[in-house]
Amino acid sequence: MSARYELNDGLATITLDRPEKLNALTVEMREALGSHFETAARDNAVRAVLLTANGKAFCASGDVSKMGDFDPHSARELLRLAHRMVRNLANIEKPVVASVRGAVAGIGWSLAMACDAVIASETARFTQVFRHVGVAPDGGAIYFLTQHLGLLRAKELTLSGRRVEASEALALGLVNRVVADEQLDETALAYARELASGPTFAYGTTKKLFKQMYQPTLEAYLDAELWAQSTTLMTEDHREGVQAFFDKRKPAFKGR
């Protein structure tokens, strides 16, 4: 499954474990992560969650081997898996800390933004990679980015697809803290443990109050995203973007 779940002293640690592929998400990983997040939410023994990854990257978006190989049904099913995963993470009524290094791209960035705190290594680099393969952002990316940054900056990052280094992410308020790479694991674990020793019920109530501030709800937004992304996955531009990725060249988009 390439996603591990461990519980120790009230802290659930969920680890992306496909380092040879920079933890790019397979279908099986999406299913496993969605289940792990649901388990953490329901288990009263869990008082905080640490989302981390094995290897030099947090998550380089989705599994590229499946790009371009969609029909309307398979596209919608993949998105539903992604939405279940993101919803289950965002709706955990306990503190969730993301520990990120290296590539934090596409839906990997959405996972980080769905957490309550993001501790980043100096090596972390964030990218809305979707435009490079001719699709719309998914995983709630626009929803989360707009909350963090407002419309103009969120649009700039999604439309350009440019890379955001850890220092800029900190300045923009996209991460809570940036530390040296060798300090990342220890720092994130210490913070997650601190939260795990706190007033869990009060934390959950606080998170619910934050959710009341935003319209539309994440669920309503993801419904709209399902239509948008399943449509763009059928375009010529997406097929060209995928082929260009494998050819290691700049895509020649035609707008259709």
C-alpha positions in Angstrom: 0.0 0.0 0.0 3.0 2.3 0.5 1.4 4.1 3.4 2.0 3.2 7.0 0.1 3.8 10.2 1.5 3.7 13.7 0.0 4.8 17.1 2.3 5.5 20.0 1.3 7.4 23.2 -1.7 9.1 21.6 0.2 10.2 18.4 -0.8 8.6 15.2 2.0 8.8 12.6 0.9 8.3 9.0 3.9 7.9 6.6 3.9 8.0 2.8 6.4 5.2 2.0 7.2 5.1 -1.7 10.5 6.9 -1.6 11.8 5.4 -4.9 9.0 7.4 -6.7 9.2 10.5 -4.5 6.0 9.3 -2.8 3.9 10.0 -5.8 0.4 8.8 -5.0 -0.9 5.5 -6.5 -4.5 4.5 -6.4 -3.7 2.1 -3.6 -2.0 4.9 -1.6 -5.0 7.1 -1.9 -7.2 4.3 -0.6 -4.9 3.5 2.2 -4.4 7.2 3.3 -8.2 7.8 3.2 -8.6 4.8 5.5 -5.8 5.8 7.8 -7.2 9.3 8.2 -10.6 7.9 9.0 -9.1 5.5 11.6 -7.2 8.4 13.3 -10.4 10.5 13.4 -12.5 7.7 15.0 -10.0 6.2 17.4 -10.4 8.0 20.8 -6.8 6.8 21.7 -5.5 9.2 19.0 -5.0 12.7 20.3 -2.9 14.1 17.4 -1.7 13.1 14.0 1.7 13.5 12.3 1.7 13.2 8.5 5.2 12.5 7.2 7.0 10.7 4.3 10.0 8.4 3.8 12.8 9.6 1.7 13.9 12.9 0.2 10.5 14.1 -0.9 7.1 14.5 0.8 5.0 13.8 -2.3 5.6 14.5 -6.0 1.9 14.7 -6.8 0.1 11.7 -8.4 1.6 8.6 -10.1 2.8 9.7 -13.5 2.5 6.2 -15.0 -1.3 6.6 -15.0 -1.4 10.1 -16.5 -3.3 10.3 -19.8 -4.9 6.9 -19.4 -8.4 7.9 -18.4 -11.9 7.6 -19.6 -14.8 9.6 -18.0 -15.5 6.8 -15.5 -12.0 6.1 -14.4 -11.3 9.9 -14.1 -14.2 10.4 -11.8 -13.3 7.4 -9.7 -9.7 8.6 -9.2 -11.0 12.0 -8.1 -13.5 10.4 -5.7 -10.6 8.6 -4.1 -8.6 11.8 -3.8 -11.6 13.6 -2.4 -12.3 10.9 0.2 -8.6 11.1 1.2 -8.6 14.9 1.5 -11.9 15.2 3.3 -11.0 12.5 5.8 -7.8 14.4 6.5 -9.3 17.9 6.7 -12.1 16.6 9.0 -10.0 15.0 11.7 -11.1 16.8 14.9 -7.6 16.5 16.4 -4.5 18.5 15.6 -2.7 17.4 12.5 1.0 18.3 11.7 2.6 17.8 8.3 6.3 17.3 8.1 7.5 18.1 4.6 10.8 18.1 2.6 11.8 18.1 -1.0 9.0 18.0 -3.6 5.6 19.0 -2.2 3.7 19.0 -5.5 0.2 18.8 -6.8 -2.1 16.8 -4.6 0.9 16.3 -2.2 0.7 20.1 -1.5 -3.1 19.7 -1.0 -2.4 17.1 1.6 -0.1 19.4 3.4 -2.5 22.3 3.3 -5.3 20.2 4.7 -3.3 19.8 7.9 -3.3 22.3 10.8 0.4 23.0 10.8 3.2 22.5 8.3 6.8 22.1 9.4 9.1 22.3 6.4 12.7 21.5 5.7 14.9 24.1 3.9 14.8 21.6 1.0 11.0 21.8 0.6 9.7 23.2 -2.7 6.1 23.6 -3.4 4.5 23.5 -6.9 1.0 23.6 -8.4 2.1 21.2 -11.2 -1.4 20.7 -12.7 -1.0 23.4 -15.4 2.1 21.6 -16.7 0.1 18.6 -17.8 -3.0 20.6 -18.9 -5.4 19.9 -16.1 -7.2 21.9 -13.4 -5.9 21.8 -9.8 -7.5 19.1 -7.7 -7.3 17.8 -4.1 -8.9 21.0 -2.9 -5.9 23.0 -4.0 -7.8 26.2 -4.9 -9.9 26.0 -1.8 -6.9 25.8 0.5 -4.7 28.2 -1.4 -7.4 30.9 -1.4 -7.9 30.5 2.3 -4.2 31.0 2.9 -3.4 33.6 0.3 -6.5 35.3 -1.1 -7.6 35.2 -4.7 -4.9 37.0 -6.6 -1.9 35.1 -5.1 -3.8 31.8 -5.3 -4.5 32.4 -9.0 -0.9 33.4 -9.7 0.5 30.2 -8.2 -2.0 27.9 -9.9 -1.9 29.6 -13.3 1.9 29.9 -13.4 2.7 26.5 -11.8 6.0 28.1 -10.6 8.0 26.6 -7.8 7.8 28.1 -4.3 10.9 27.6 -2.2 10.6 27.0 1.6 11.7 30.6 2.5 9.0 32.1 0.3 6.4 29.6 1.6 7.2 30.8 5.1 6.9 34.5 4.1 3.5 33.8 2.4 2.1 32.0 5.4 2.0 28.6 3.7 4.1 26.9 6.3 4.5 27.5 10.1 8.2 26.9 10.4 11.3 26.2 8.3 14.2 24.2 9.8 17.4 22.6 8.6 16.7 19.3 6.9 18.5 17.3 9.5 16.2 18.8 12.2 12.9 18.3 10.4 11.9 14.9 11.8 12.8 15.8 15.4 11.1 19.2 15.2 7.9 18.0 13.7 7.7 15.0 16.1 8.2 17.2 19.1 5.5 19.6 18.1 3.0 16.8 17.3 3.8 15.2 20.7 3.2 18.5 22.4 -0.2 18.8 20.7 -1.0 15.2 21.6 -0.7 16.1 25.3 -3.1 19.0 25.0 -6.9 19.4 25.4 -8.0 17.2 22.5 -11.7 17.9 22.8 -11.1 21.7 22.9 -8.8 21.4 19.9 -11.5 19.6 17.9 -14.1 22.2 18.8 -11.7 24.9 17.8 -11.2 23.3 14.4 -14.9 23.1 13.9 -15.2 26.8 14.6 -12.6 27.6 12.0 -14.5 25.5 9.4 -17.6 27.7 10.0 -15.8 30.7 8.7 -15.6 29.6 5.1 -18.1 29.3 2.3 -18.5 27.2 0.3 -17.8 24.2 2.4 -14.9 21.9 1.3 -17.5 19.3 0.4 -19.4 21.7 -1.9 -16.2 22.8 -3.5 -15.0 19.3 -4.1 -18.2 18.5 -5.9 -17.5 21.3 -8.3 -13.9 20.2 -8.7 -15.1 16.7 -9.6 -16.8 18.1 -12.7 -14.0 20.4 -13.6 -11.1 18.0 -13.4 -12.9 15.0 -14.9 -13.5 17.3 -17.9 -10.0 18.6 -18.3 -8.6 15.0 -18.1 -10.3 14.3 -21.4 -8.7 17.3 -23.3 -6.1 17.2 -26.1 -4.0 19.6 -24.0 -3.8 17.1 -21.1 -2.7 14.4 -23.5 0.0 16.8 -24.9 1.1 17.7 -21.4 1.5 14.1 -20.4 3.4 13.3 -23.6 5.7 16.3 -23.1 6.3 15.2 -19.5 7.6 11.8 -20.6 9.5 13.4 -23.5 11.1 15.9 -21.1 10.1 18.9 -23.3 7.9 21.9 -23.0 4.3 21.1 -23.9 2.8 22.8 -27.0 -0.7 23.5 -25.8 -3.4 24.3 -28.3 -6.2 25.3 -25.9 -8.5 22.4 -26.6 
